Amino acid sequence: VHDVRSSESVHLLSPRLLRALPADALMDAVALKAGVVAQGEALHVRGGRAGEMSLVLEGIHLNEPLRDRPPELPLLAVRSAELVSGGFDAEYGGALAGVLVVHTVDPGEHWGGEALWRTDGRRDTRYDRVSTRLGGPLGFLGLGAVATAEVSLDDTHLPALRTEGRHRVLGGSFGWRAEDRMLAHVKLARVGA
């Protein structure tokens, strides 16, 4: 629960909303919130410059050092997220335009997982995104682990300038595409933490 007397604005991204949106990444879902403008691969919160939004992952402030932007996470690794903008409390010191507070999935009492496959639906598809998550208890010291992986394969709408590296196997088309992206996230924590 956020302080109603505070001048900060908080936009919640629940797990149900993150799965329902046609978003390929967490930043695509954040870009749909009020006060956020997406230009290229950068997000501008409340008129701020690219890089003025910081990411807080499980209480740790993270930003890529080279481009000064938040790192990407697989969408299935995210349990919930909050976009905080406006006047910031002291806990977000150094944030200029916005703070994205992200909570990842915790290991459960039993082993379980989730898989997601999205494609553009045509027979000779040019876009696929496969995500998978597996987590559960490790059996010692009350610890558990959650591992998430995501692969996006896209030929984009531009003509390819290189030889196609795709092969037909059992009626499916497999191989690398023009724009490939792989993300992974591993979390070691107490079970049910």
Disulfide bonds with the S-S distance in Angstrom:
none
